[in-house]
Amino acid sequence: MATPRRVPVLPFVVLSSLLAIAGARAQAIEPGREGELANFIPPAAGARACFGRVYDAAHLKAHPQQRVTEMQFRLAYYIHDPDEFSPKGQRNYYFEVLARLRGHKQPKPLTAMGECRPTEDGKAIFCGVDCDGGGVMVKRSGDGKIMVDLEALGRLRMTVDCGEDEDGIEVTSGADDKRFLLSKLPDAECPAYDDW
């Protein structure tokens, strides 16, 4: 008889914190409360940074269960036009993850988008996809690299395009799809938020 596979269980306090952050992700980031986000990019209109990696054949051979063959993480600071609720314009950090999967043939990469907030401990950022689409935890890793942690929440709903009627593809944390070390991309390869 096969031994049952153990599923990691997040401690209640950690899970509660993540759920609280997820519920609050639609809120604006107040100036001065950017926390760890400001270490990724400054809270200035148009600020952005992109990180990416294409996994080579040797890496994929050594990790045969890794589904992700290419990943890019984009982060942008955006100031909305002023309105009656935000006279100086609502301020948000938006993210986009683009990925290609082994055996998934499409001309464009899969994408997931949403907002990011600093974690309560100040050591990482949480980036969540709206409507319970999962998310990732992201930490700076030195030398212009970041670690995108899919295992922390376990899933990310991705689509080929941004249409509401399109079925999503669940990218889940598996044996070889837990954390992704990505390198900073040149500014010329990092589009402005309005061009995502």
Residue pairs with C-beta under 8 A, 6 or more apart in sequence:
8 151
10 18
10 152
17 119
17 120
18 126
18 152
18 153
21 117
21 119
21 120
21 126
21 128
22 126
22 128
22 135
24 117
25 114
25 115
25 116
25 117
25 126
25 128
25 130
26 115
26 130
27 117
28 86
28 90
28 91
28 92
29 37
29 43
29 91
29 92
29 93
29 117
30 91
31 43
31 91
33 118
34 43
34 93
34 118
35 118
35 119
35 122
35 125
36 118
36 119
36 122
36 123
36 124
36 125
36 140
37 43
37 75
37 77
37 93
37 116
37 117
37 118
37 125
39 140
40 49
40 75
40 125
40 138
40 140
40 146
41 47
41 48
41 49
41 75
41 76
41 77
41 93
42 77
43 77
43 91
44 77
45 77
45 78
45 79
46 76
46 77
46 192
46 193
47 76
47 77
48 74
48 75
48 76
48 77
48 190
48 191
48 192
48 193
49 74
49 75
49 184
49 190
50 72
50 73
50 74
50 75
50 184
50 185
50 189
50 190
50 191
51 72
51 73
51 74
51 145
51 146
51 148
51 182
51 183
51 184
51 185
52 70
52 71
52 72
52 73
52 182
52 183
52 185
52 189
53 70
53 71
53 72
53 180
53 181
53 182
53 183
54 69
54 70
55 63
55 66
55 68
55 69
55 70
59 66
60 66
60 69
60 102
63 176
64 176
65 174
65 175
65 176
65 177
66 102
66 174
66 176
66 177
67 101
67 102
67 103
67 104
67 171
67 174
67 176
67 177
68 99
68 100
68 101
68 102
68 171
68 177
68 180
69 100
69 101
69 102
70 98
70 99
70 100
70 109
71 97
71 98
71 99
71 100
71 148
71 180
71 182
72 96
72 97
72 98
72 99
72 109
72 182
72 185
73 95
73 96
73 97
73 138
73 146
73 148
73 182
74 95
74 96
74 97
74 98
74 190
74 191
74 196
75 93
75 94
75 95
75 116
75 127
76 93
76 94
76 95
76 192
76 193
76 196
77 91
77 92
77 93
78 91
78 92
78 93
78 94
78 193
79 88
79 89
79 90
79 91
80 86
80 89
80 90
80 91
80 92
81 89
82 88
82 89
83 89
83 90
92 115
93 115
93 116
93 117
93 125
94 113
94 114
94 115
94 116
94 193
95 113
95 114
95 115
95 116
95 127
96 111
96 112
96 113
96 196
97 111
97 112
97 113
97 127
97 136
97 148
97 156
97 158
98 109
98 110
98 111
99 109
99 110
99 111
99 158
99 171
100 109
100 110
101 110
101 169
101 171
104 110
104 169
106 160
108 160
108 161
110 158
110 159
110 160
110 169
110 171
111 158
111 159
111 160
111 161
111 162
112 129
112 133
112 134
112 156
112 157
112 158
112 159
112 171
113 129
113 162
113 196
114 127
114 128
114 129
114 130
114 133
114 135
115 127
115 128
115 130
116 125
116 126
116 127
116 128
116 138
117 125
117 126
118 124
118 125
118 126
119 125
119 126
119 137
123 139
124 137
124 138
124 139
124 149
125 137
125 138
125 139
126 135
126 136
126 137
126 138
127 135
127 136
127 137
127 138
128 134
128 135
129 135
129 156
129 157
133 156
133 157
133 168
134 153
134 154
134 155
134 156
134 157
134 170
135 153
135 156
136 148
136 149
136 150
136 152
136 153
136 156
137 148
137 149
137 152
137 153
138 146
138 147
138 148
138 149
139 146
139 147
139 149
140 146
141 147
141 181
144 183
144 184
145 181
145 182
145 183
145 184
146 181
146 182
146 184
147 179
147 180
147 181
147 182
148 179
148 180
148 182
149 178
149 179
150 156
150 171
150 172
150 173
150 177
150 178
150 179
150 180
151 173
151 178
151 179
154 172
154 173
155 170
155 171
155 172
155 173
156 170
156 171
156 172
157 168
157 169
157 170
157 171
158 168
158 169
158 170
158 171
159 166
159 167
159 168
159 169
160 166
171 177
